[in-house]
């Protein structure tokens, strides 16, 4: 599954720079995660880096984008991972 940021986001700016796929950007009110670029850090790290640094735990699985770890890895490869 891709991740998403809930409206509990406090715009602290720490998650954006942690994303190896540049999937996180500032939205109109809070940060947003582009599901098409989010691999939950599969291929890069053992854990989702944005989740690790979020001080308010507002980054959760996106129920609208269900993906297996294999699918996330394929997305990682498509995005230029090696």
N, C-alpha and C positions, 0 to 999 in steps of 0.2 A: 504494500500500500504506500502511496505517497503520503507525505505529512501535510498538515495544515496548521495555521496559526489561528487561535480563537480570539474573540474580542476582549479577552483578558490581557492581551498584549499591552505593555506599557511603553513601547517604542524606545527600548533601551539601546538599540543598535548593535547588540553583541552577536546576534544570530547571523546576520547578513554576511559578515566576513568569514564565518566559519564554514559556509557551504562550499564544498569543492566543485559543485556543478552550477554555481551562480543561479540557483533556483529561487533565492530569497531576494525580495526587493520591497521598497517602501510603497505601500498602497496609499489610497486617499486618506485613510484614518490609521491603519495599523500595517505592520509588515505582512506580506503575503508570500506564499510558496507556489511557484509554477509547477503543477503536478507533472507536466511533461518533462521537466528537468530533474525532479526529485527522485533519487534512488535510495533514500534513507541512508546515504553514505556507503551503500553496498559497492564494493570495488575499491573504495578509498579507506574506510575505517571500519572497525568492528561494531561501533555504535554510531547513532545519528548525532553528529556534532552539535547541531543547533539545539537538540533536546538537552544535551549535556550542559550547555552554557546558559540556557534560559532560566532566569532567576524566578520566574512566576509560573513555570510549568504550563505554559499555554500552547505548546506545540504537541499535537496529537495526531493519531492516524486519521487519514481522510477516508470516511466510510464510502465516499462516492468513487474512489479510485482504488479498487482492490487488485493487488498485484502480488504474485509469489516472489520469493527471493530470486528464483531463476529469471523471472521477468524483469526484476529490478536490475539484475546483473546484465541482461541483454540491453536494457536501456543505458546502463553505464557504458557498455561497449559502443553503442550507437552514438553516445555523446562524446566519444573520443578516448574512452578509457582503454588501458592496455594491461 
